[in-house]
Amino acid sequence: MGQTITFFPEGNAECVFLELDNGKRMLMDYANMHSNDSRYTDLTESLKDIDTLDVVMFTHSHDDHVKGAADFFYFDHAIKYQTGKRAKIKELWISAAFLLDVNPCEDARVIRQEARYRLKECRGEGVKIFAAPGSLASWLEKHELSTDENDHPIIHAGTLLDSSWHNLGDEISIFVHAPFSEDAEDADNRNDPSIVIQIALDNADQTTNIFITGDTPHGVLDKIVERSESSGNADYLKWDLYDIPHHCSYTGLSDEKGEDITEPSEDIKRLLQEYGQENAFLVVSCRAFSDVGDGDTQPPHAQAKKAYRKYCKNADGSSKTMLITSEYGGKTNPKPLRFKIDHTGIREDTGFNAAFIHTPAPRAGG
């Protein structure tokens, strides 16, 4: 029994693919940045053999988490998205803020319309909405839908999704840390209501925990730590793999970048120091650090990288392994980063390079 989880090199963008022992598959975000830079994996080619995904979760509606979705997925709400070879989605997971976004990018708009279609025309079949701000009730009322949460697949922070809640089987459970309803009220703020989950994968007596964070800022992570600890849910803060938020931006740690190192908030220090398990991994979905020039304010931030190395230690004092998607296997031709998970825990699949390939982008004028 075992699972694999794959992170694709897409620069400052994200796509994470989880394959379960039972054959079920979950995709978290889909941002195909290949057309902009041939150093990044062409997701259309990499995932071309997939006909159906059991769950597709979009953490939030920013372009760097949804780009190319309108061309890759089969969407029920419009015939134009049903032509050619497209991957079907059994269950679509998005936040309430995503559902209510009034000015999304084009790919996010298509995803939003699919979620709305499944809510309105399919009576909530095949969709889950995370968080329940007051603006969601107003939207439901406007569209003559029930405002009773029992009539809709609405998931609150603090909910444990076991096999009775999802179609992924018994080997996986998912604890929903965020979004909080108060952070989903303003649909224009797309990072604060990112979906944050802890995925627990069971193999015999071994449980491996994966922490998926989207572009969540430190203020939300602070609340996640505080509320989990105060409500007896601290075990859901444990991680064997930490998906570093917002492409290693300092904002996932603190309000201040710092001159040499970002000093994390006290809550995030605990999340990194106390809840990171021995020999755990950190993954950064970001561009290569060598691509960050002088005066470049966009992530990744070297100060944040130093903080993760300082505060994520093993018992012997060594730093936990940090892997950067756009540097994995070489900066000019990085390869997808895959982990194997089984009864022994989690490890890099260092022999993995055949299933997913790069397709060079055509040169301009070529």
KOLZA-930617 format. One record per residue: residue in one letter; x, y, z of N, C-alpha, C in turn. Coordinates in steps of 0.2 Angstrom, whole numbers, padded with zeros to 4 digits, always signed. Each point is the difference from the previous one (the first is absolute). Layout:
! residues N
aXYZXYZXYZ ...
This chain:
! residues 366
m+0004-0006+0000-0004+0006+0000+0004+0006+0000 g-0002+0005-0004+0004+0006+0000-0003+0006-0004 q+0003+0006+0000-0002+0005-0004+0006+0004-0003 t-0002+0004-0005+0005+0005-0002-0003+0007+0000 i+0005+0005+0000-0002+0007+0000+0005+0003-0004 t-0002+0004-0006+0004+0003-0004-0001+0007-0001 f+0006+0004+0001+0000+0007-0001+0003+0002-0007 f-0003+0004-0004+0003+0002-0006+0003+0007+0000 p+0006+0000-0004+0003+0007-0001-0003+0004-0004 e-0004+0005+0003-0003+0005-0004+0001+0007+0002 g+0006+0001+0002+0002+0007+0003-0004+0002+0006 n-0002+0006+0000-0004+0003+0006-0007-0002-0002 a-0001-0007+0000-0007-0002-0001+0000-0007+0003 e-0006-0003+0000-0001-0007+0004-0004-0005-0004 c+0002-0006+0001-0004-0006-0002+0002-0006+0003 v-0004-0003+0004+0002-0006+0005-0005-0006-0002 f+0003-0005-0001-0004-0006-0003+0001-0006+0005 l-0005-0002+0003+0000-0005+0005-0003-0007-0003 e+0003-0005+0000-0002-0007-0002-0001-0004+0006 l-0005-0003+0001-0001-0005+0006+0000-0007-0002 d+0001-0004+0005+0001-0007-0002-0006-0004-0003 n-0006+0003+0002-0006-0003-0003-0001+0003-0007 g+0004+0003-0003-0001+0003-0007-0003+0007+0000 k-0002+0002+0005-0004+0007+0000+0006+0005-0001 r-0002+0006-0003+0004+0005-0001-0003+0007+0002 m+0005+0004+0003-0002+0007+0002+0005+0005-0003 l-0002+0005-0003+0004+0006-0002-0002+0006+0004 m+0006+0003+0002-0001+0006+0004+0003+0006-0004 d-0004+0004-0003+0002+0006-0004+0003-0003-0007 y-0001+0004-0005+0003-0001-0006+0001+0006-0004 a+0007+0001+0000+0002+0007-0003+0006-0002-0005 n-0002-0001-0007+0004-0002-0005+0004+0007-0003 m+0006+0001+0003+0004+0006-0002+0004-0001-0006 h+0000-0006-0003+0005-0002-0005+0000+0004-0006 s-0005+0003-0002+0000+0004-0006+0004+0007+0001 n+0001+0001+0006+0004+0006+0002+0008-0001+0001 d+0001-0006+0001+0007-0002+0002+0001-0007-0001 s+0005-0002-0005+0001-0007-0001+0003-0004+0005 r+0003+0003+0005+0003-0003+0006-0006-0004+0004 y-0006+0002-0001-0005-0002+0004-0004-0006-0003 t-0002-0005+0004-0004-0006-0003-0006+0002-0004 d-0001-0003-0006-0007+0001-0003-0005-0005+0003 l-0004+0003+0004-0005-0005+0004-0005-0003-0005 t-0001+0003-0006-0005-0004-0004+0004-0006-0003 e+0006+0000-0001+0004-0006-0002+0001-0005+0006 s+0002+0003+0006+0001-0004+0005-0006-0004+0003 l-0006+0003-0001-0006-0003+0003-0005-0003-0006 k+0003-0001-0006-0004-0001-0005-0004-0007+0000 d+0003-0005+0004-0003-0006+0000-0006-0001+0006 i-0001+0006+0003-0005+0000+0005-0007+0001-0003 d-0005-0004+0001-0007+0001-0003-0004+0003+0006 t+0001-0002+0006-0004+0002+0005+0004+0001+0007 l-0002+0006+0003+0003+0001+0007-0006+0000+0005 d+0001-0004+0005-0005-0001+0005-0001+0007+0004 v+0005+0004+0002-0001+0006+0003+0005+0005-0003 v-0002+0006-0002+0004+0005-0002-0002+0006+0004 m+0006+0002+0004-0001+0006+0005+0004+0006-0002 f-0003+0005-0001+0003+0007-0001+0001+0004+0006 t+0006+0001+0003+0001+0003+0006-0003+0007+0000 h+0000+0004-0006-0002+0007-0001+0000+0001-0007 s-0002+0006-0002-0002+0002-0007+0006+0004-0004 h+0005+0001+0003+0006+0003-0003+0002-0004-0006 d+0002+0004-0005+0002-0003-0007+0006-0005+0001 d+0004+0001+0005+0006-0005+0001-0002-0007+0004 h-0007+0000+0000-0002-0007+0003-0006-0003-0004 v-0001+0004-0006-0006-0003-0004+0002+0001-0008 k+0005+0003-0001+0002+0001-0008-0001-0006-0004 g-0003+0000-0005-0001-0005-0005-0006-0005+0002 a-0003+0001+0005-0005-0005+0002-0006+0000-0005 a-0002+0006-0003-0005+0000-0005+0001-0005-0006 d+0007-0001-0001+0002-0004-0006+0001-0007+0001 f+0001-0002+0007+0002-0006+0002-0006-0004+0002 f-0005+0003+0004-0005-0004+0004-0007+0000-0005 y-0003-0006+0002-0007+0000-0003-0005+0003+0005 f-0004+0005-0003-0005+0003+0005-0007-0001-0003 d-0004-0001+0005-0007-0002-0002-0004+0006-0002 h+0002+0006+0002-0005+0005-0001+0000+0003-0007 a+0005-0001-0004+0000+0002-0007+0003-0005-0005 i-0003+0000-0006+0002-0005-0005+0007+0002-0002 k+0002+0006+0000+0007+0002-0003+0005-0003+0004 y-0001-0002+0006+0005-0003+0005-0001-0008+0000 q-0003-0003-0005-0001-0007+0000+0003-0003-0007 t+0003+0004-0004+0003-0002-0006+0007-0003+0001 g+0002-0005-0004+0007-0002+0000+0001-0004+0007 k+0007-0002+0001+0001-0004+0006+0001+0004+0006 r-0004+0000+0005+0000+0004+0006-0001-0005+0006 a+0003+0002+0005-0001-0004+0007-0006+0002+0003 k-0004-0005+0002-0006+0001+0003+0001+0001+0008 i-0004+0004+0003+0000+0001+0007-0006-0003+0004 k+0001-0005+0004-0005-0003+0004-0003+0005+0005 e+0005+0003+0004-0002+0004+0005+0005+0006+0000 l-0003+0006+0000+0003+0007-0001+0000+0003+0007 w+0006+0002+0003+0000+0003+0006+0003+0007-0001 i-0004+0005+0002+0002+0007+0000-0002+0004+0007 s+0003+0006+0001-0003+0003+0006-0006+0005-0002 a-0003+0002+0005-0006+0004-0001+0002+0007-0003 a+0006+0002+0001+0003+0006-0003+0001-0001-0007 f+0002-0006-0002+0001-0001-0007-0007+0000-0004 l-0005-0003+0003-0006-0001-0002-0003+0007-0001 l+0001+0005+0004-0003+0007+0000+0005+0005-0004 d+0006-0002-0002+0004+0005-0003-0003+0003-0006 v+0000+0007+0000-0004+0003-0005+0005+0002-0006 n+0006+0000+0001+0005+0002-0005+0006-0005-0001 p-0002-0006-0001+0006-0005-0001+0003+0000-0006 c+0006-0003-0001+0003-0001-0006-0004-0005-0004 e+0001-0001-0007-0004-0004-0004-0001-0007+0002 d+0006-0003+0002+0000-0007+0002-0004-0001+0007 a+0001+0005+0004-0004+0000+0007-0007+0001-0002 r-0002+0004-0004-0007+0001-0002-0003-0006-0002 v+0003-0004-0004-0003-0006-0003+0000-0005+0006 i+0004-0001+0004+0000-0004+0006-0006+0002+0005 r+0000+0007+0001-0006+0002+0004-0007-0001-0003 q+0000+0000-0007-0007-0001-0003-0001-0008+0001 e+0005-0004-0001-0002-0007+0001-0002-0001+0007 a+0003+0003+0005-0002-0001+0007-0008+0002+0001 r-0001+0006-0003-0007+0003+0001-0005-0005-0004 y+0002-0003-0006-0004-0004-0003-0002-0006+0004 r+0005-0003+0003-0001-0006+0004-0004+0001+0006 l+0001+0006+0003-0005+0002+0006-0007+0001-0003 k-0001+0004-0005-0007+0002-0002-0003-0006-0004 e+0003-0003-0005-0003-0004-0005+0001-0008+0002 c+0005-0001+0004+0001-0007+0002-0001-0001+0008 r-0004+0005+0003-0002+0000+0007+0006-0002+0005 g+0006+0003-0002+0006-0001+0004+0004-0007-0001 e-0002-0004-0005+0004-0006-0001+0006+0002-0004 g+0006-0003+0003+0006+0001-0004+0003+0007+0002 v-0001+0003+0006+0003+0006+0002+0000+0000+0007 k+0006+0003+0003+0000+0002+0007+0002+0008+0000 i-0003+0003+0005+0002+0007+0001+0002+0001+0007 f+0006+0003+0000+0003+0001+0007-0001+0007+0003 a-0003+0000+0006-0001+0006+0004-0007+0003-0002 a-0003+0003+0005-0007+0003-0001-0001+0007+0002 p+0003+0004-0003-0001+0008+0001-0007+0002-0001 g-0002+0005+0003-0007+0003-0001-0001+0001-0007 s+0005+0002-0004-0001+0002-0007-0002-0007-0004 l+0002-0005+0003-0002-0007-0004-0008-0001+0001 a-0002+0002+0006-0008-0001+0001-0003+0005-0004 s+0002+0006-0001-0003+0005-0004+0000-0002-0008 w+0005-0003-0002+0001-0003-0007-0005-0006-0001 l-0001-0004+0005-0004-0006-0001-0007+0003+0000 e-0002+0005+0004-0007+0003+0000-0001+0003-0006 k+0005+0004-0003-0001+0003-0006-0002-0005-0006 h+0003-0006+0000-0001-0005-0005-0005-0005+0002 e-0004+0002+0005-0006-0004+0002+0002-0007+0002 l+0005+0000+0003+0002-0006+0003+0000+0000+0008 s-0001-0006+0003-0001+0000+0007+0006+0003+0003 t-0001+0003+0006+0005+0003+0004+0002-0005+0006 d-0003-0005+0000+0001-0005+0006+0006-0004-0002 e+0005+0000+0004+0007-0003-0002-0001-0007-0001 n-0005-0003+0003-0001-0008+0000-0002-0002-0007 d-0002+0005-0004-0002-0001-0007+0006+0001-0005 h+0005+0002+0002+0006+0001-0004+0006-0003+0002 p+0005-0002-0004+0007-0003+0002+0004+0005+0003 i-0001+0004+0005+0004+0005+0003+0004-0003+0005 i+0007+0001+0000+0005-0002+0005+0003+0005+0004 h-0001+0000+0006+0003+0005+0005+0007-0002+0002 a+0004+0005+0002+0007-0001+0003-0001-0004+0006 g+0004-0005+0002-0001-0004+0005-0003-0007-0001 t-0002-0001-0006-0003-0006-0002+0005-0006-0002 l-0001-0006+0002+0004-0005-0002-0004-0004-0006 l+0003+0000-0006-0003-0004-0005+0002-0007-0001 d-0004-0005+0003+0002-0006-0001-0003-0003-0006 s+0000-0007-0001-0003-0003-0006-0008+0001+0000 s-0003+0002+0005-0007+0001+0000-0001+0007-0003 w+0005+0004-0001-0001+0007-0003+0003+0001-0007 h+0004-0005-0002+0003+0001-0006+0000-0007-0004 n+0002+0000-0006+0000-0006-0004+0007-0003-0001 l+0005+0001+0004+0007-0002-0001+0001-0006+0004 g-0004-0003+0004+0001-0006+0003+0003+0000+0008 d+0001-0005+0003+0002-0001+0007+0007+0002+0001 e+0005+0000-0004+0007+0001+0001+0001+0007+0001 i-0004+0005-0001+0001+0007+0001-0005+0003+0004 s+0002+0005+0004-0005+0005+0003+0003+0007+0000 i-0004+0005+0000+0002+0006-0002-0003+0005+0006 f+0004+0003+0003-0002+0005+0005+0000+0007-0003 v-0006+0004+0000+0000+0006-0003+0002+0006+0005 h+0005+0003-0001+0002+0005+0005-0002+0007-0002 a-0001+0001-0006-0003+0007-0003-0002-0001-0007 p-0004+0005-0002-0001+0006+0002-0005+0001+0006 f+0001+0005+0004-0005+0002+0005-0005+0005-0004 s-0006-0001+0003-0006+0004-0003+0002+0007+0000 e+0003+0003+0005+0001+0007+0000+0005+0002-0005 d+0004-0004-0002+0005+0002-0005-0002-0001-0007 a-0006-0004-0001-0003-0001-0006-0005+0005-0002 e-0001+0005+0004-0005+0005-0001+0001+0005-0005 d+0007+0002-0001+0002+0004-0005+0003-0004-0006 a-0004-0001-0005+0002-0004-0006+0006+0003-0004 d+0001+0006+0001+0005+0004-0004+0007-0002+0003 n+0000-0002+0007+0006-0002+0003+0001-0008-0001 r+0004-0001-0005+0000-0007-0002+0005-0005+0004 n+0005+0003+0003+0005-0004+0004-0003-0002+0007 d-0003+0004+0004-0002-0001+0006-0005-0006+0000 p-0004-0001-0004-0005-0006+0000+0003-0006-0004 s+0006+0000-0001+0003-0007-0003-0002-0006+0004 i-0001-0005-0003-0002-0006+0004+0007-0003+0002 v+0000-0002+0007+0005-0003+0003-0002-0006+0003 i+0004-0006-0001-0002-0006+0002+0006-0004+0003 q-0002-0005+0004+0005-0005+0002-0003-0007-0003 i+0004-0003-0004-0001-0006-0003+0003-0006+0004 a-0004-0005+0003+0003-0005+0003-0001-0006-0004 l+0006-0004-0001+0000-0006-0004+0002-0006+0004 d-0004-0005+0000+0001-0005+0005+0003-0006-0004 n+0005-0003+0003+0003-0006-0003+0002-0005+0006 a-0004-0005+0001+0001-0004+0006+0000+0004+0006 d+0005+0000+0004+0000+0004+0006+0003+0007-0001 q+0002+0001-0006+0004+0007-0001-0005+0005-0003 t+0000+0006+0003-0004+0005-0003+0005+0006-0002 t-0001+0002-0007+0004+0005-0002-0004+0006-0001 n+0002+0006+0002-0004+0006+0000+0003+0005-0005 i-0004+0003-0005+0002+0005-0005-0004+0006+0001 f+0003+0006+0001-0003+0006+0001+0000+0004-0006 i-0006+0002-0003-0001+0004-0006-0002+0007+0002 t+0003+0005-0002-0001+0007+0002-0002+0005-0005 g+0000-0002-0006-0002+0006-0005+0005+0006+0001 d-0004+0006-0001+0004+0006+0001-0002+0003+0007 t-0001-0004+0005-0003+0003+0006+0006+0004+0004 p-0002+0006+0002+0004+0005+0004+0001-0003+0007 h+0005+0003+0003+0001-0002+0007-0005+0001+0005 g-0004+0006-0001-0006+0001+0004-0005-0005+0001 v-0001-0004-0006-0005-0005+0000+0004-0006+0003 l+0006-0002-0002+0003-0005+0003+0001+0001+0008 d+0001+0006+0002+0000+0001+0008-0007-0002+0003 k-0006+0001-0004-0006-0002+0003-0001-0007+0000 i+0003-0003-0006-0001-0008+0000+0004-0003+0006 v+0006+0002+0001+0003-0003+0006-0003+0002+0007 e-0002+0006+0001-0004+0002+0006-0006-0004+0001 r-0004+0000-0005-0007-0004+0000+0001-0007+0001 s+0005-0003-0004+0001-0007+0001+0002-0002+0007 e+0005+0004+0003+0002-0002+0006-0005+0001+0006 s-0004+0005-0001-0005+0001+0005-0006-0004+0000 s-0001-0003-0006-0006-0005-0001+0002-0007+0000 g+0006-0002+0002+0002-0007+0001+0001-0003-0007 n+0002+0004-0005+0001-0003-0007+0008+0001-0002 a+0004+0000+0005+0007+0002-0001+0003-0006-0004 d-0003-0006+0000+0003-0005-0004+0000+0001-0007 y-0005+0004-0002-0001+0002-0007+0004+0005-0003 l+0005+0002+0005+0005+0005-0002+0007-0004-0002 k+0000-0006+0001+0006-0004-0001+0001-0001-0008 w+0006+0001-0002+0002-0001-0007+0007-0004-0001 d-0001-0004-0005+0006-0004-0002+0002+0003-0007 l-0004+0004-0003+0001+0004-0006-0003+0007+0001 y+0003+0005-0001-0003+0007+0001+0001+0003-0007 d-0006+0002-0003+0000+0004-0006+0001+0007+0002 i+0006+0003-0001+0001+0007+0003-0005+0004-0004 p-0003+0005+0004-0005+0004-0003+0003+0006-0005 h-0004+0002-0005+0001+0005-0004+0007+0001-0003 h+0002-0006-0002+0006+0000-0004+0006+0002+0004 c+0000-0001+0006+0006+0002+0005+0000+0007+0001 s-0006+0004+0000+0000+0007+0001+0001+0001+0008 y+0003+0005+0002+0000+0001+0007-0007+0001+0003 t-0005+0002-0004-0007+0001+0003-0003-0006+0003 g+0003-0006-0001-0002-0006+0003+0003-0001+0007 l+0004+0004+0002+0004+0000+0006-0002+0006+0005 s+0000+0006-0003+0000+0006+0004-0002+0006-0005 d-0002+0006+0003-0001+0006-0003+0006+0003-0003 e+0006-0002+0003+0006+0004-0002+0005-0005-0003 k+0003+0002-0005+0005-0005-0004+0006-0001+0004 g+0002+0005+0003+0007+0000+0004+0006+0001-0005 e+0005+0003+0003+0006+0001-0005+0003-0006-0002 d+0002-0004+0005+0004-0006-0001-0005-0007+0000 i-0005+0000+0005-0004-0005+0001-0007+0002+0002 t-0005-0003-0002-0007+0001+0002-0001-0003+0007 e-0002+0004+0005-0001-0003+0006-0008-0002+0001 p-0001-0007+0000-0007-0002+0000-0004+0002+0006 s-0006+0001+0000-0005+0001+0006+0001-0006+0004 e-0002+0001+0007+0001-0005+0005-0004-0007-0002 d-0006+0001-0003-0004-0005-0002+0003-0004-0005 i+0003+0003-0005+0003-0003-0006+0006-0004+0002 k+0004+0003+0005+0006-0003+0003-0002-0007+0003 r-0006+0000+0003-0002-0006+0003-0002-0005-0006 l-0004+0002-0005-0002-0004-0005+0006-0003-0003 l+0006+0003-0001+0006-0002-0004+0004-0004+0005 q+0001+0002+0006+0004-0004+0005-0003-0006+0003 e-0006+0001+0003-0003-0005+0004-0004-0005-0004 y-0003+0002-0006-0004-0005-0003+0003-0003-0006 g+0006+0003-0002+0003-0004-0006+0003-0006+0003 q-0001-0006-0003+0003-0006+0002+0007-0001-0002 e+0003-0005+0004+0007-0002-0002+0001-0001-0007 n+0005+0003-0003+0002-0002-0007-0006+0002-0005 a-0004+0005+0002-0005+0002-0005+0003+0004-0005 f-0004+0002-0005+0002+0003-0006-0004+0007-0001 l+0003+0005-0003-0003+0006-0002+0001+0001-0007 v-0006+0001-0003+0000+0001-0008-0002+0008-0001 v+0004+0003-0005-0001+0007-0002-0002-0001-0007 s-0006+0002-0002-0002+0001-0007+0001+0007-0002 c+0006+0001-0003+0002+0007-0001+0005-0001-0006 r+0002+0006-0003+0005+0001-0005+0007-0001+0004 a+0005-0001-0004+0007-0001+0003+0002+0006+0004 f+0003-0001+0005+0003+0006+0004+0005+0004-0004 s+0003-0003-0005+0005+0003-0004-0003+0005-0005 d-0007-0001-0001-0004+0005-0004-0002+0006+0003 v+0001+0001+0007-0002+0006+0003+0005+0005+0000 g-0001+0005-0003+0005+0006-0002+0000+0005+0006 d+0004+0005-0001+0001+0005+0005-0007+0004-0001 g-0003+0002+0005-0006+0004+0000-0006-0003-0001 d+0001-0007-0001-0006-0004-0002-0004-0001+0007 t-0006+0002+0000-0004-0001+0006-0004-0006+0000 q-0001-0004-0005-0004-0006+0000+0003-0005+0003 p-0004-0005+0002+0004-0006+0003+0003-0004-0005 p+0004-0005+0002+0002-0002+0007+0005+0005+0003 h-0001+0001+0006+0005+0004+0004+0005-0004+0004 a+0006+0002-0001+0006-0003+0003-0001+0000+0008 q-0003+0006+0003-0001+0001+0007-0004-0006+0003 a-0006-0001-0004-0004-0005+0002+0003-0007+0000 k+0004-0002-0006+0003-0006+0000+0005-0001+0006 k+0003+0005+0002+0005-0001+0006-0004-0001+0006 a-0006+0003+0001-0005-0002+0005-0002-0007+0001 y-0002-0003-0006-0002-0007+0000+0006-0004+0002 r+0006+0001-0003+0006-0004+0002+0001+0001+0007 k-0001+0006+0003+0002+0001+0007-0005-0004+0005 y-0006+0001-0002-0005-0003+0005-0003-0007-0001 c+0002-0003-0006-0002-0006-0001+0006-0005+0000 k+0001-0003+0007+0006-0004+0001-0002-0007+0002 n+0004-0004-0001+0000-0007+0003+0003-0001+0007 a-0001-0005+0003+0002-0001+0007+0008+0001+0000 d+0004-0002-0005+0007+0001+0000+0002+0007-0002 g-0004+0004-0001+0002+0007-0002+0000+0002-0007 s-0001-0005-0004+0001+0001-0007-0007+0003-0003 s+0000+0004-0005-0006+0003-0003-0004-0006-0004 k-0006+0001+0001-0004-0005-0004+0001+0001-0008 t-0001-0005-0004+0001+0001-0007-0005+0005-0003 m+0003+0005-0004-0004+0005-0003+0001-0001-0008 l-0005-0001-0004+0000-0002-0007-0003+0006-0004 i+0003+0003-0005-0003+0005-0003-0002-0002-0007 t-0006+0000-0002-0003-0003-0006+0004+0002-0007 s+0002+0007+0000+0003+0002-0006+0008-0001+0000 e+0002-0003+0005+0007-0002+0000+0001-0007+0001 y-0005-0004+0000+0000-0007+0001+0003-0004-0006 g+0005-0003+0000+0003-0004-0006+0004+0005-0005 g+0001+0006+0002+0003+0005-0004-0004+0006-0002 k+0003+0006+0000-0004+0006+0000-0002+0001-0008 t+0004-0002-0005-0002+0001-0007-0005-0005-0002 n-0001-0006+0003-0004-0005-0002-0003-0004+0006 p-0003+0003+0005-0002-0003+0006-0005-0005-0001 k-0001-0005+0004-0004-0006-0001-0005+0000+0006 p-0006-0003-0001-0005+0000+0005+0003-0004+0006 l-0002+0003+0006+0002-0003+0006-0005-0005+0003 r+0001-0006+0001-0005-0005+0002+0003-0003+0006 f-0005-0001+0005+0001-0004+0006-0004-0006+0000 k+0003-0005+0003-0003-0007+0002-0002+0000+0007 i-0006-0002+0002-0002-0001+0006-0003-0007+0002 d+0003-0003+0005-0003-0007+0001+0001-0001+0008 h+0001-0006+0002+0000-0002+0007+0006+0002+0003 t+0005+0002-0004+0007+0003+0003+0000+0007+0001 g-0005+0004-0003-0001+0007+0000+0001+0003-0007 i+0003+0006+0000+0001+0003-0007+0007+0001-0002 r+0001-0001-0006+0007+0001-0003-0001+0003-0007 e+0006+0003-0002+0000+0002-0007+0000-0006-0005 d-0003+0000-0005+0000-0005-0006+0006+0002-0005 t+0006-0001+0002+0006+0003-0004+0000-0004-0007 g-0003-0005-0001+0001-0004-0006-0006+0002-0005 f-0004+0005+0002-0006+0002-0003+0002+0005-0005 n-0001-0001-0007+0001+0005-0005-0004-0002-0007 a-0003-0006+0000-0002-0002-0006-0007+0002-0002 a-0004+0000+0006-0008+0001-0001-0002+0006-0003 f+0004+0006+0003-0002+0006-0002+0007+0004-0003 i-0002+0003-0006+0006+0002-0004-0001+0008-0002 h+0006+0003-0002-0001+0007-0002+0000-0001-0008 t-0004+0005-0002-0001+0001-0008+0003+0007-0001 p+0005+0001-0003+0003+0007-0002-0005+0004-0003 a-0001+0006+0002-0004+0005-0003+0003+0002-0006 p-0004+0001-0006+0002+0003-0006+0003+0007+0001 r+0006+0001-0003+0003+0006+0000-0004+0005-0004 a+0000+0007+0002-0003+0005-0004+0003+0000-0007 g-0005+0000-0005+0003+0001-0007+0002-0007-0003 g+0000-0005+0005+0003-0006-0003-0005-0005-0003 
